Amino acid sequence: MADVLILVVLLAVGAVALRLLADLRTVPRGACRDGSPTVSVVVPARDEEATLPALLASLQRLGAPAIEVVVVDDGSRDATAAVALAAGATVLPASPPPPGWTGKAWACHLGAETTHGDLLLFLDADTVLEADALDGLLRLHERHGGLVSVQPFHAVVRPYEQLSSYFNVMALLASGAFTRRPPARPMAFGPCLLTSRVDYERAGGHAAVRGEILDDVQLAAAYDRAGLPVLCAVGGDAIRMRSYPGGLRQLADGWTKNFASGASAAAPGPTLGAVLWISAHHAVAVGALLALVEAATGWGASLMVGGPWVWAAAWVAVAAQLRWILRRIGAFRWWTWALFPVCLLAFDVIFGWSALHTVGRRSVRWRGRTVDLRRSSSSTASSESAGEVA
């Protein structure tokens, strides 16, 4: 009876994940069309001399032309500005963020103010666009309006980068953005955001999220408050990124900054589904380990629930579904799904550290700056109050 119950629960949880990703749409591919609206590209950049060349080279190859590319140099301590100038971009030196602003929100705000296109395309410096990617983004925006947000395909190179696998999957599941029904609480992904200038100003722009560590998530909320739609997609073959190429410490700091705060901002339903999904992975990892120890040493039989064959079958099922998801969102290696407890352990450690800083200490460190989350919360309340008065 226990064997059957375990299998039924695992199948049910797997079905929940499939439901949360039922509409995992990608950026469409296609040739450039005439008569496209003018586009201004804004790239907030801080210490991005290593990543900017690939992005700026890809922008020069776009099938649909952008009228201007502005790199906002957010106090870089390296050759970010020189690299951007050499690639033909306009460089806007950002002044220090005013009190109550995060560096990225301030850089995006300045970039939007100094550009002139009908549409604004905000890109992180580590993204790369294929030649027809902008046309695909324009098609999505023409069809849906509001804010179009893309989570790029994750280019994974070095072994430590594989440890981002569960973070990528959990972000998609908890967002609720890929169910058949529009989420009650829209989410957005910051690496690639496309909006009309009119809608951006109507939603309050980055001024509405000036103090938020998760400016993308709160920007989606600002669009929703303004009655504007938010559409999410994944990059597929059109848009990709390589996150945290600077080493394991950068990866840990990056997810520490983002993840626990993102979990608290997500809608309860999708968040619960994501928690159940990853809890099932923990159960399978522990159950399979106990079964292996019991078979090898005879110890632990009293702790076992279910037979060894059940946990072996569960391991295969969990790994197979994880493989299916990871292949849609990134270039992850085989062991990230076949030996999933390795990445699961990394997720647990970094998530716990993230919760300690974002929930306990209420501050995180990123790009040489300390972000005070207590100030972030108060600025959100102020922004929402101002929106209600307006």
Stockholm file with secondary structure:
# STOCKHOLM 1.0

chainA/1-390         MADVLILVVLLAVGAVALRLLADLRTVPRGACRDGSPTVSVVVPARDEEATLPALLASLQRLGAPAIEVVVVDDGSRDATAAVALAAGATVLPASPPPPGWTGKAWACHLGAETTHGDLLLFLDADTVLEADALDGLLRLHERHGGLVSVQPFHAVVRPYEQLSSYFNVMALLASGAFTRRPPARPMAFGPCLLTSRVDYERAGGHAAVRGEILDDVQLAAAYDRAGLPVLCAVGGDAIRMRSYPGGLRQLADGWTKNFASGASAAAPGPTLGAVLWISAHHAVAVGALLALVEAATGWGASLMVGGPWVWAAAWVAVAAQLRWILRRIGAFRWWTWALFPVCLLAFDVIFGWSALHTVGRRSVRWRGRTVDLRRSSSSTASSESAGEVA
#=GR chainA/1-390 SS CHHHHHHHHHHHHHHHHHHHTTTCCBCCCCCCCTTCCCEEEEEEESSCTTTHHHHHHHHHTCSSCCSEEEEEECSCSSSHHHHHHHTTCEEEECCCCCTTCCHHHHHHHHHHHHCCCSEEEEECTTEEECTTHHHHHHHHHHHHCSEEEEECEECCCSGGGGGGHHHHHHHHHHHCTTSSSCCSSCCCCTTEEEEEHHHHHHHTGGGGGTTCTTHHHHHHHHHHHTTCCEEEEECTTTEEECCCTTCHHHHHHHHHHHHHHHHHHSCHHHHHHHHHHHHHHHHHHHHHHHHHHHHHHSTTGGGCCSCHHHHHHHHHHHHHHHHHHHHHHBCCCTHHHHTHHHHHHHHHHHHHHHHIIIIIICEEEETTEEEEHHHHHHHHHHHHHHHHHC
#=GC SS_cons         CHHHHHHHHHHHHHHHHHHHTTTCCBCCCCCCCTTCCCEEEEEEESSCTTTHHHHHHHHHTCSSCCSEEEEEECSCSSSHHHHHHHTTCEEEECCCCCTTCCHHHHHHHHHHHHCCCSEEEEECTTEEECTTHHHHHHHHHHHHCSEEEEECEECCCSGGGGGGHHHHHHHHHHHCTTSSSCCSSCCCCTTEEEEEHHHHHHHTGGGGGTTCTTHHHHHHHHHHHTTCCEEEEECTTTEEECCCTTCHHHHHHHHHHHHHHHHHHSCHHHHHHHHHHHHHHHHHHHHHHHHHHHHHHSTTGGGCCSCHHHHHHHHHHHHHHHHHHHHHHBCCCTHHHHTHHHHHHHHHHHHHHHHIIIIIICEEEETTEEEEHHHHHHHHHHHHHHHHHC
//
